[in-house]
Amino acid sequence: MPFNINQLNNLDYDSAEPLLADYIDGVVEQFAKSPEGEAYAQEHPDFGGWIATFTEMSYIYEGFTLPKMTKADAQIVMEHILPRKLTLMHREEAEDAIPELVAFWNFLKREYNFRSAGAIATYLAKIEGKFTDWMFDPAKGGMAKSFIMSGMQAGFDMTSEDGIAAFQKAYNQQLLSEKPNNSFLQQLGSLFTGSEREAQFPVSSSKSSKEKPKTNTKGFDSQDLGKKSNGKKK
């Protein structure tokens, strides 16, 4: 069956959610077979993670679909949604984001002639020197992400449950000695008690241009997911 780039348009979230993972696989596969994808793969043989993350989080949190996305929508995703919802462990994890997304939107412009694709590609190219800083800016992160980043900066291994628990214990002890009970910072320090962490990158959706893409993009964990409403999550 031919891939339908417009599949998610005009669907509510409950109807679209079961289709989302396969849709993302299809999007990445179309890119991989394109001239833009083949050219990108020459220097970046493992790709697809940022396309998958961008596409999924755009839809899950704001209801944005690729065919209808505007430059303003892309700005919301790149400057607010990704920095708030996605936790990277190392700055180099963000290095391929902009080149991959620029190539992807150039593909969408040529192949589908989406109205805003050219403007989005131009915008993405202009933020290449800023995006990594946004992803590691505590002011842009949510509570859970701020907690993870604080632990990393303090030298704790925040990729393991033991490391998170050790930092939480040290953090709470410091807060108890310095802050009033039930302060905002204490709430932050105990945020992970009995709860899940925010999404961490990379999602296992990188692929070689020689392989059929296999994305694993369901189930991003976030402290801020909330309820589904009108085709998106806030």
C-alpha angles and dihedrals in degrees: 000000000000115000113259110212089188095055096114097045115118094002122127117235096259091055095043101043096076089050098046102087094048090044091055091048088053094048092052092045091053090051092047091056094047127094088247092051094046091049092048092049091059090075099019108042093170108058143136102081096101094043089052094046094046093048095045099044092044089058101036097050104030107013091242116157124197097243094051100036117124130201089256090054091051090050090055091052097046099038101036118008100048096040090048101042106030124070120201121193096205134027092233089066088073096049096092096043100091099039090049095047094045090053090046095052092045086055091050090050094052099037101039104014093224110191097238100031095100093048091048092050090050092048092049092051090053094055097050092109093046107042098078090051090051091052091055098039108114090204090064096047129091123241095273093047091048089053092051093047092048090054092049091050090050091055100255123139099246092178091075133061090232091054092049091048092049092051092045091053093048092044094050092047090054093046093049090055095047111027137055118260117280093013120160091256092053090052088052092049093054095040094111097052104120094345140099130253127249120263115292125204143262101052111203094257103105113124144175120246087237094059134066104258115251112192124190101194105139123107107029105185116226138162089219103050098116123168128328111256132170093345099310145070124234 
